[in-house]
Amino acid sequence: MNYLRKALDGLTFAALVVAGVALISMMIVVVLDVALKYLFHQPVPGTLEMVSYLFMAACAFLPFAFVQKKEGHIVMTLATDWLPANALRLLVGVTSLIGAAYMFLFSWSSGVEAMEMTLIGESTSAIYFEIPIWPARWTVPIGGGLMAIWMLLQGLIRLFGGRDA
Protein backbone atom coordinates (compact mmCIF):
# COMPACT_ATOMS: atom_id res chain seq x y z
CA MET A 1 0.00 0.00 0.00
CA ASN A 2 2.85 2.36 0.81
CA TYR A 3 4.44 1.75 -2.61
CA LEU A 4 1.12 2.50 -4.31
CA ARG A 5 0.76 5.68 -2.28
CA LYS A 6 4.25 6.88 -3.21
CA ALA A 7 3.71 6.11 -6.90
CA LEU A 8 0.37 7.92 -6.83
CA ASP A 9 1.96 10.89 -5.06
CA GLY A 10 4.65 11.02 -7.75
CA LEU A 11 2.16 10.86 -10.62
CA THR A 12 -0.03 13.48 -8.96
CA PHE A 13 2.97 15.78 -8.51
CA ALA A 14 4.02 15.26 -12.14
CA ALA A 15 0.51 16.13 -13.35
CA LEU A 16 0.56 19.25 -11.18
CA VAL A 17 3.95 20.30 -12.60
CA VAL A 18 2.70 19.86 -16.17
CA ALA A 19 -0.38 21.95 -15.30
CA GLY A 20 1.90 24.62 -13.82
CA VAL A 21 4.08 24.67 -16.93
CA ALA A 22 0.94 24.99 -19.05
CA LEU A 23 -0.26 27.89 -16.91
CA ILE A 24 3.05 29.72 -17.18
CA SER A 25 3.21 29.01 -20.92
CA MET A 26 -0.31 30.37 -21.33
CA MET A 27 0.61 33.56 -19.48
CA ILE A 28 3.78 34.05 -21.54
CA VAL A 29 2.01 33.51 -24.87
CA VAL A 30 -0.84 35.87 -23.97
CA VAL A 31 1.49 38.60 -22.68
CA LEU A 32 3.66 38.27 -25.79
CA ASP A 33 0.59 38.38 -28.00
CA VAL A 34 -0.73 41.56 -26.39
CA ALA A 35 2.68 43.25 -26.26
CA LEU A 36 3.59 42.44 -29.86
CA LYS A 37 0.11 43.36 -31.05
CA TYR A 38 0.22 46.86 -29.55
CA LEU A 39 3.94 47.58 -29.95
CA PHE A 40 4.62 46.17 -33.41
CA HIS A 41 1.15 45.40 -34.82
CA GLN A 42 2.23 41.75 -35.08
CA PRO A 43 0.31 39.46 -32.71
CA VAL A 44 1.53 35.92 -32.06
CA PRO A 45 -0.20 33.68 -34.61
CA GLY A 46 -2.29 30.89 -33.08
CA THR A 47 -2.49 32.38 -29.59
CA LEU A 48 -6.22 31.76 -29.25
CA GLU A 49 -5.89 28.19 -30.49
CA MET A 50 -2.90 27.36 -28.28
CA VAL A 51 -4.53 28.81 -25.18
CA SER A 52 -7.99 27.35 -25.86
CA TYR A 53 -7.04 23.88 -26.98
CA LEU A 54 -3.72 23.10 -25.31
CA PHE A 55 -2.98 25.13 -22.21
CA MET A 56 -6.47 25.42 -20.71
CA ALA A 57 -7.11 21.68 -20.90
CA ALA A 58 -3.94 20.94 -18.94
CA CYS A 59 -4.71 23.68 -16.39
CA ALA A 60 -8.27 22.42 -15.90
CA PHE A 61 -7.93 18.62 -15.80
CA LEU A 62 -4.44 17.73 -14.57
CA PRO A 63 -4.86 19.25 -11.07
CA PHE A 64 -7.96 17.09 -10.38
CA ALA A 65 -5.89 14.47 -8.56
CA PHE A 66 -4.06 16.96 -6.36
CA VAL A 67 -7.31 18.61 -5.31
CA GLN A 68 -8.80 15.19 -4.52
CA LYS A 69 -5.69 14.16 -2.59
CA LYS A 70 -6.10 17.25 -0.39
CA GLU A 71 -9.89 16.70 -0.28
CA GLY A 72 -10.29 20.22 -1.61
CA HIS A 73 -13.31 19.69 -3.85
CA ILE A 74 -16.45 21.56 -2.91
CA VAL A 75 -18.64 19.67 -0.44
CA MET A 76 -22.00 20.46 1.09
CA THR A 77 -22.02 19.63 4.78
CA LEU A 78 -25.42 21.10 5.67
CA ALA A 79 -27.05 17.67 5.55
CA THR A 80 -24.15 15.79 7.16
CA ASP A 81 -23.06 18.05 10.04
CA TRP A 82 -25.48 16.31 12.41
CA LEU A 83 -24.30 12.76 11.58
CA PRO A 84 -22.28 10.79 14.13
CA ALA A 85 -18.60 10.29 13.22
CA ASN A 86 -18.99 6.62 12.21
CA ALA A 87 -22.00 7.31 10.00
CA LEU A 88 -20.19 10.23 8.35
CA ARG A 89 -17.11 8.06 7.77
CA LEU A 90 -19.30 5.36 6.20
CA LEU A 91 -21.16 7.88 4.04
CA VAL A 92 -17.97 9.56 2.82
CA GLY A 93 -16.40 6.15 2.14
CA VAL A 94 -19.34 4.93 0.08
CA THR A 95 -19.71 8.19 -1.86
CA SER A 96 -15.95 8.17 -2.54
CA LEU A 97 -16.26 4.71 -4.06
CA ILE A 98 -19.26 5.77 -6.15
CA GLY A 99 -17.36 8.87 -7.27
CA ALA A 100 -14.33 6.72 -8.12
CA ALA A 101 -16.51 4.44 -10.28
CA TYR A 102 -17.92 7.46 -12.10
CA MET A 103 -14.46 8.97 -12.63
CA PHE A 104 -13.10 5.66 -13.93
CA LEU A 105 -15.93 5.54 -16.50
CA PHE A 106 -15.34 9.21 -17.34
CA SER A 107 -11.63 8.54 -17.79
CA TRP A 108 -12.23 5.42 -19.85
CA SER A 109 -14.61 7.13 -22.28
CA SER A 110 -12.41 10.21 -22.60
CA GLY A 111 -9.41 7.91 -23.10
CA VAL A 112 -11.19 6.18 -25.99
CA GLU A 113 -11.88 9.60 -27.53
CA ALA A 114 -8.26 10.69 -26.95
CA MET A 115 -7.01 7.53 -28.67
CA GLU A 116 -9.27 8.11 -31.67
CA MET A 117 -8.11 11.73 -31.98
CA THR A 118 -4.47 10.67 -31.59
CA LEU A 119 -4.81 8.12 -34.38
CA ILE A 120 -6.26 10.68 -36.79
CA GLY A 121 -3.80 13.37 -35.67
CA GLU A 122 -6.46 15.89 -34.67
CA SER A 123 -5.36 19.47 -35.24
CA THR A 124 -6.83 22.92 -35.64
CA SER A 125 -5.95 25.55 -38.15
CA ALA A 126 -4.22 28.71 -37.03
CA ILE A 127 -3.80 31.39 -39.67
CA TYR A 128 -0.42 30.25 -40.96
CA PHE A 129 -0.09 26.69 -39.66
CA GLU A 130 -1.80 23.71 -38.06
CA ILE A 131 -1.67 23.18 -34.29
CA PRO A 132 -1.94 19.55 -33.16
CA ILE A 133 -4.52 19.41 -30.40
CA TRP A 134 -4.72 15.65 -29.84
CA PRO A 135 -2.12 15.78 -27.02
CA ALA A 136 -4.47 17.95 -24.93
CA ARG A 137 -7.14 15.26 -25.21
CA TRP A 138 -4.99 13.06 -22.94
CA THR A 139 -5.21 15.52 -20.05
CA VAL A 140 -8.83 14.50 -19.42
CA PRO A 141 -8.30 10.74 -18.88
CA ILE A 142 -5.02 11.30 -17.05
CA GLY A 143 -6.42 13.88 -14.63
CA GLY A 144 -9.69 12.01 -14.19
CA GLY A 145 -7.97 8.64 -13.81
CA LEU A 146 -5.62 9.90 -11.12
CA MET A 147 -8.55 11.51 -9.32
CA ALA A 148 -10.45 8.20 -9.49
CA ILE A 149 -7.53 6.34 -7.95
CA TRP A 150 -7.32 8.87 -5.10
CA MET A 151 -11.08 8.57 -4.52
CA LEU A 152 -10.83 4.78 -4.48
CA LEU A 153 -7.93 4.86 -2.04
CA GLN A 154 -9.64 7.40 0.25
CA GLY A 155 -12.92 5.51 0.14
CA LEU A 156 -11.28 2.20 1.04
CA ILE A 157 -9.34 3.80 3.88
CA ARG A 158 -12.52 5.38 5.25
CA LEU A 159 -14.47 2.14 5.04
CA PHE A 160 -11.86 -0.33 6.19
CA GLY A 161 -9.79 1.72 8.58
CA GLY A 162 -6.23 2.85 8.54
CA ARG A 163 -4.95 6.37 8.54
CA ASP A 164 -6.64 9.04 6.47
CA ALA A 165 -5.73 9.29 2.78
BELFEN-V554798 format. One record per backbone hydrogen bond with DSSP energy under -1.0 kcal/mol. CO is the residue of the C=O (numbers start at 1). NH is the residue of the N-H. E is the energy in kcal/mol with one decimal. If there is no record, write none. Layout:
CO;NH;E, CO;NH;E
This chain:
1;5;-2.4, 2;6;-2.3, 3;7;-2.5, 4;8;-2.7, 5;9;-2.4, 6;10;-2.3, 7;11;-2.5, 8;12;-2.5, 9;13;-2.5, 10;14;-2.4, 11;15;-2.4, 12;16;-2.1, 13;17;-2.4, 14;18;-2.4, 15;19;-2.2, 16;20;-2.3, 17;21;-2.7, 18;22;-2.4, 19;23;-2.2, 20;24;-2.5, 21;25;-2.7, 22;26;-2.5, 23;27;-2.2, 24;28;-2.5, 25;29;-2.6, 26;30;-2.3, 27;31;-2.6, 28;32;-2.7, 29;33;-2.5, 30;34;-2.6, 31;35;-2.9, 32;36;-3.0, 33;37;-2.1, 34;38;-2.2, 35;39;-2.5, 36;40;-1.8, 36;42;-2.0, 44;47;-1.4, 46;50;-3.0, 47;51;-2.8, 48;52;-2.8, 49;53;-2.7, 50;54;-1.5, 50;55;-2.1, 51;56;-2.2, 54;58;-1.4, 55;59;-2.3, 56;60;-2.2, 57;61;-2.5, 58;62;-1.3, 61;64;-1.4, 63;67;-2.4, 64;68;-2.3, 65;69;-2.9, 66;70;-2.0, 67;72;-3.3, 68;71;-1.4, 77;81;-1.9, 80;83;-1.5, 84;88;-2.6, 85;89;-2.4, 86;90;-2.3, 87;91;-2.8, 88;92;-2.9, 89;93;-2.2, 90;94;-2.6, 91;95;-2.7, 92;96;-2.0, 93;97;-1.9, 94;98;-2.3, 95;99;-2.7, 96;100;-2.4, 97;101;-2.2, 98;102;-2.3, 99;103;-2.7, 100;104;-2.5, 101;105;-2.1, 102;106;-2.7, 103;107;-2.7, 104;108;-2.6, 105;109;-2.7, 106;110;-2.2, 107;111;-2.1, 108;112;-2.2, 109;113;-1.9, 110;114;-2.5, 111;115;-2.4, 112;116;-2.2, 113;117;-2.5, 114;118;-2.1, 115;119;-2.5, 116;120;-1.5, 117;122;-2.6, 122;133;-1.7, 122;134;-1.5, 124;131;-3.1, 129;126;-3.0, 131;124;-2.4, 135;138;-1.2, 136;139;-1.3, 138;142;-1.8, 139;143;-2.4, 140;144;-2.6, 141;145;-2.3, 142;146;-2.4, 143;147;-1.9, 144;148;-2.3, 145;149;-2.1, 146;150;-2.2, 147;151;-2.6, 148;152;-2.5, 149;153;-2.7, 150;154;-2.9, 151;155;-2.6, 152;156;-2.6, 153;157;-2.3, 154;158;-2.3, 155;159;-2.3, 156;160;-2.8
